[in-house]
Amino acid sequence: MKALITGATGFIGSHLAGALIREGFDVTCLVRNPSNLRYLEDLNVRIVRGDCTNISSLHDAVGDMDNIFHLAGLTKACSEADFFNANVRGTENIVQAVLANNPNIKRFVYLSSLAAAGPSCDGKPLKEDCEPMPVSVYGRTKLEGEKIVLAQSKNMPVTVIRPPAVYGPRDRDLLVFFKMVKSGVIPYWGKCYYSFLYVEDLINGIILSALSKDAEGETFFMSDGNIYSTDDIIEAISDALQRRPMKLNIPKFVMPLLGFISEKAKGASIINTDKIKEMRHSQWICDTTRATERLKFEPKVKIKEGARWTADWYRIHQWI
């Protein structure tokens, strides 16, 4: 089985590449910058240079693939145009390239996000048939990517996956919060509730969705099945680091200003004006019943164990 991964040099994509190789796939990675291969250089993968925002670079890459995993995109940016170019135009380009060059594709998997659906407004975990109400530019562009993919479900076999916050070794987004806990002070804007998913469990779900006939044309939420409060998350990271931080209460009306300042000082970091739009909502939770029933998706890692493993990896690689 031949598989192509876009976004393979990233956090999730590099884990997927390793897992597919272990499953016996012949893996090709589409990369924009061949000098950024640190998580792929020890893997038996084929590297192809290409950019999803440049459709002419995609035609040869997609031609004879059995499975294509489209993970490339932007999770943080300083402009709406950047989000649109990567998450909407990039998705449109690779879908069109597949339609033109690969009539025998077995599955096209699009990695979306809970942000595409938006937060829960009533405290109930979101299900796949809920009306999407994204609150950020990132979420809106991921939803547009979903629509592009699903619109072609009669022309090629597609699956959409919407994970919540994903964490684990190599993740740089939640690293910010690990560093805050280690520093002894963490911002606190009230009790919020989140679904989480450890990266290895997500990878397992992605592969299950590619191989299951029941996943064709479907959208799936995937999480570890628990709902965690802000305090649960802080406690898990604190236990992993053996550090008890002081909570610094931040009024929600101040948060946009903090996002603006961080964006001006650091550029496209995880703390930015677009991400603050998401952080001001308190219920980012999803229901995984469909994935459990149709895919036999069984996540194994809860947040205390996952946070400990992630912290150990950060220490070994001197990230904290």
VENWO-V163390 format. One record per residue. N is the residue number from 1. NEAR is the number of other ideal C-beta (glycine too) atoms within 8 Angstrom. Layout:
# VENWO-V163390
n=N near=NEAR
n=N near=NEAR
This chain:
# VENWO-V163390
n=1 near=8
n=2 near=10
n=3 near=15
n=4 near=14
n=5 near=15
n=6 near=13
n=7 near=12
n=8 near=15
n=9 near=12
n=10 near=9
n=11 near=11
n=12 near=13
n=13 near=16
n=14 near=13
n=15 near=13
n=16 near=15
n=17 near=16
n=18 near=9
n=19 near=12
n=20 near=12
n=21 near=12
n=22 near=6
n=23 near=7
n=24 near=5
n=25 near=10
n=26 near=7
n=27 near=14
n=28 near=14
n=29 near=15
n=30 near=14
n=31 near=14
n=32 near=5
n=33 near=6
n=34 near=7
n=35 near=4
n=36 near=7
n=37 near=10
n=38 near=5
n=39 near=8
n=40 near=14
n=41 near=6
n=42 near=3
n=43 near=9
n=44 near=4
n=45 near=11
n=46 near=7
n=47 near=10
n=48 near=10
n=49 near=8
n=50 near=11
n=51 near=6
n=52 near=14
n=53 near=8
n=54 near=9
n=55 near=9
n=56 near=5
n=57 near=9
n=58 near=14
n=59 near=11
n=60 near=7
n=61 near=13
n=62 near=14
n=63 near=8
n=64 near=4
n=65 near=13
n=66 near=8
n=67 near=15
n=68 near=15
n=69 near=14
n=70 near=14
n=71 near=13
n=72 near=11
n=73 near=12
n=74 near=10
n=75 near=6
n=76 near=11
n=77 near=12
n=78 near=7
n=79 near=6
n=80 near=6
n=81 near=6
n=82 near=11
n=83 near=15
n=84 near=11
n=85 near=10
n=86 near=15
n=87 near=14
n=88 near=13
n=89 near=9
n=90 near=13
n=91 near=16
n=92 near=9
n=93 near=13
n=94 near=15
n=95 near=12
n=96 near=9
n=97 near=13
n=98 near=13
n=99 near=10
n=100 near=6
n=101 near=9
n=102 near=12
n=103 near=3
n=104 near=4
n=105 near=14
n=106 near=8
n=107 near=15
n=108 near=14
n=109 near=15
n=110 near=13
n=111 near=13
n=112 near=12
n=113 near=12
n=114 near=13
n=115 near=11
n=116 near=15
n=117 near=14
n=118 near=11
n=119 near=10
n=120 near=10
n=121 near=5
n=122 near=4
n=123 near=6
n=124 near=6
n=125 near=9
n=126 near=13
n=127 near=10
n=128 near=10
n=129 near=3
n=130 near=7
n=131 near=3
n=132 near=8
n=133 near=8
n=134 near=13
n=135 near=9
n=136 near=11
n=137 near=10
n=138 near=18
n=139 near=15
n=140 near=10
n=141 near=13
n=142 near=15
n=143 near=13
n=144 near=12
n=145 near=15
n=146 near=13
n=147 near=8
n=148 near=12
n=149 near=15
n=150 near=11
n=151 near=6
n=152 near=11
n=153 near=11
n=154 near=3
n=155 near=5
n=156 near=10
n=157 near=10
n=158 near=14
n=159 near=16
n=160 near=13
n=161 near=15
n=162 near=15
n=163 near=14
n=164 near=15
n=165 near=11
n=166 near=13
n=167 near=13
n=168 near=14
n=169 near=8
n=170 near=10
n=171 near=12
n=172 near=7
n=173 near=9
n=174 near=9
n=175 near=11
n=176 near=11
n=177 near=10
n=178 near=15
n=179 near=9
n=180 near=11
n=181 near=14
n=182 near=9
n=183 near=8
n=184 near=7
n=185 near=8
n=186 near=12
n=187 near=9
n=188 near=10
n=189 near=11
n=190 near=7
n=191 near=7
n=192 near=12
n=193 near=12
n=194 near=13
n=195 near=16
n=196 near=15
n=197 near=15
n=198 near=15
n=199 near=15
n=200 near=11
n=201 near=13
n=202 near=14
n=203 near=12
n=204 near=11
n=205 near=16
n=206 near=13
n=207 near=12
n=208 near=12
n=209 near=15
n=210 near=14
n=211 near=6
n=212 near=10
n=213 near=4
n=214 near=7
n=215 near=13
n=216 near=11
n=217 near=7
n=218 near=11
n=219 near=11
n=220 near=18
n=221 near=18
n=222 near=14
n=223 near=14
n=224 near=13
n=225 near=6
n=226 near=9
n=227 near=8
n=228 near=11
n=229 near=10
n=230 near=11
n=231 near=7
n=232 near=9
n=233 near=13
n=234 near=13
n=235 near=8
n=236 near=13
n=237 near=13
n=238 near=12
n=239 near=10
n=240 near=13
n=241 near=11
n=242 near=5
n=243 near=8
n=244 near=3
n=245 near=12
n=246 near=6
n=247 near=8
n=248 near=8
n=249 near=6
n=250 near=10
n=251 near=7
n=252 near=8
n=253 near=5
n=254 near=8
n=255 near=13
n=256 near=10
n=257 near=7
n=258 near=12
n=259 near=14
n=260 near=9
n=261 near=8
n=262 near=11
n=263 near=14
n=264 near=5
n=265 near=5
n=266 near=7
n=267 near=5
n=268 near=10
n=269 near=10
n=270 near=8
n=271 near=11
n=272 near=14
n=273 near=9
n=274 near=13
n=275 near=13
n=276 near=13
n=277 near=10
n=278 near=14
n=279 near=9
n=280 near=9
n=281 near=10
n=282 near=7
n=283 near=10
n=284 near=14
n=285 near=15
n=286 near=14
n=287 near=9
n=288 near=13
n=289 near=7
n=290 near=12
n=291 near=13
n=292 near=11
n=293 near=6
n=294 near=11
n=295 near=13
n=296 near=6
n=297 near=12
n=298 near=5
n=299 near=14
n=300 near=5
n=301 near=10
n=302 near=7
n=303 near=13
n=304 near=9
n=305 near=8
n=306 near=15
n=307 near=13
n=308 near=10
n=309 near=12
n=310 near=15
n=311 near=13
n=312 near=9
n=313 near=12
n=314 near=12
n=315 near=9
n=316 near=6
n=317 near=6
n=318 near=5
n=319 near=7
n=320 near=10
